[in-house]
Amino acid sequence: MRYFLSVIGLFFLLQSFYSCIPVRIAPTIRDYKVVKGKKFKRNLSRRKMFVFGDPKPSNHFYNYVNTKFQLNDENVYDDVPFLIKGNQYFFAFYEIEISDKTLNLVPGLTNALANKLANSEGDEEYFSGQDVLRRQNWYIAIEVYSDSEKDCLNTNSFSRAAVLKYLSELKNEYLATHNYNEVIFKN
C-alpha cells in the first residue's frame, strides 16, 4: 500500500512540473521584425515584410488605415498609397493569427490512470481536443512596393531605410491612438 501511495504521490508531483508540453510557440517580437513573408507564415508572399505584434482586437488596424488614409472602405488591404520625400509607395497588410499550442497532460493521464485502476479497457481517446490549450497571438505584416521596386524592404532596396522609418512611425502611431479620427487631423 505504501508503494502504491508513493507512486501516486510521485505521479502528481511530476504532473505539477511537467503537465503542459508546448507543441507550437508563437514568435515574440518586441518592436518590429523585417522577415521574408513565407518564412513568417506560409501563406504570405515571398517579399520582405515589416511585422509587429498587435495587442488590439481584430480589424483595428484595418479601421486605422481606412481612417488615416481616407480610403472609404475601398482597397484598404492592398495598394494603400503613401508618400516619402515626394516618392509614391504602396503597402499591403495582413492580420495574422499564430496561436501557442500546449498539450495538457493532466486530464489524459488521469483518465488513463482511472481506467487502469477500474480495470476498464475503454476505447475512448485519452487526449481530446480539450487537452490542447491555445493562446492567440496577433501580428500585422506589411509589405511595401513602388512602381520602380517590387520589394522596398529588401536589403538591396534603395528606399529601405526611409520606408522602415515610415513604417515604424506608422506602427507607433497606430499603437498609441485609440480614436482613429484623431489621425486625420495629424496629416
N, C-alpha and C positions, 0 to 999 in steps of 0.2 A: 504494500500500500504506500509506503514511504517513497519507493522508487517511482510509482505512478504519479504521486503528487509532485515530486521534484521534477519529473519530466514535464508535467502540465505547467508548473511554475516557470521552468526554463523556457517553455514554448511561448508563454505570454510575455515574458521578459524580452525575448528575441523579437516578438511581434511588435513591441513598442518601439524598438530601434529600427527594424527593417521592414516595416509594414507597407511602405509605399516605394515602388520601384519606378523611376522615371523612364518612360518609353520614348517621349519626344520633348525636348526643351526648346522653347522659342528663343530667338536671339535677343540679347539685351543691347539696346542702343541708347547710349547716354545723350548725345546731342543729335548727330546725324551720321549717316554712313553712305559712301558712294560705292556701289557694288553693281556688278552685272545683274540685270533683272532675272535672268534664268537661274542664276546661282542663288538668288534670294528666295524666289518662288517659281516653280516650274512653268506656270502658265504665263509668265511675263515675257516681254521681248528680250532680245539679246543686247539691247543698248544699256549703257550705264544708267543707273538710277540713283536719285537722291532719296534716301529712305530715312524716315524718323518715326518714332513711336507716337501713337495718337491716343492720349488718355481720354479724349472726348467721345461721346456716343457716336454711333454710325450716322453718316450723312452730314456731319457738322462741317467737314472740310468742303464738301460739295456746296453747302449753303454759303460758306465763307467765300469761295471762289466765285460763285454766282453773284454774290452781292458786291464783292470788291471790284470785279471786272465788268459789272453791269451786263451780264450775259442774257438775262431774261429766260433762263432755263433752256438755252439753245447752245449746243456744243460745249457743255460745261466740262465734260470729261476729256475731250480731245480738242486740240488746236486752240488752246487759250492763248491769245496774243499778249505779248508784253514787250516793252522797250527797255534797252540798256544802252545808254550813250548814243541814242539815235538809231540803233540797230534793232530790227524786228526779230523776235524769237517767238517760239510757240512751246507750250508744255502740255503734257497729258499726265493725268494722275490716276492712281489705282488705290482703292482702300482694300487692304489685305488683312485677313484674319489668320493668325497662326496660333493654334492652341497648344498649351503644355498638356501632355498626357502622362498620367501616373497610374500605375496598376496598384490598387489597394488589395493587399494580400489577406487582410484580416477576415473579411466575410467569406472568401473562398476556402481558406484553410480551416476556418471554424466550421463551415458546412461539411468539409471532408472529415474533420475530427468527429463531429456529431454523428455522421453516417457510420463511421468506423466503430464508435462506441455503441451505437444502437444496432450494429450488425445489419444495417440495411444497405443493400447494394443498389442504390437508385441510379437511374440513367441520366439524372439531371446534370447539367454542367455546373462545375464548381465556380467558374468565373463568368459572370454575366456582364451585360453592358453597364450595370450599376456599379461594378467594381472598378471601372475605368473612370478616373476623375479628370475633368478638363477645366482649364482656366484659359479664357480667351485673351489674346494679345492682339491689338490692332496697330497697323502700320500704314503710313502713307508713302507711296513710292511715286516719284515724279521723274519723268523723262523729258529732256529739253532738246529741241531741234530748231533749225532755221532753214531758210531757202538755200543757204550755201553749205551748211553742215548737217549731216544726218544725226550725229550724236555730239551734242555740245558739252557733255560731261566726260567724254573720252579723254584720256590722259594726253593725247596728241592734239586736242582741240585748242584753237587759239583763244576762244572765248570762255574757256573752262573756269578761270579764276573769277571773272566778272559774274558768270552765271551762278557759281557756287555762293558768292557773296549775296546775290539777289535772292536765291532760294533760302539761304539761311535767315535773311531778314524776313522773308515771307513766312517761314516756319515760326519764327519768334513772334511775329505779329498775330498769326493765327492762334498760337497757344495763349497769348496774353489777352486776346479780345474775346469778350463774352457776348456783346451786342454787335453783330456784324455790320449793322448800318453805320457804325462809327467809322469804318474803314473808307466809306465813300467820301467823308469829309477830309480824310488824311491825304487822299490822292491829289 
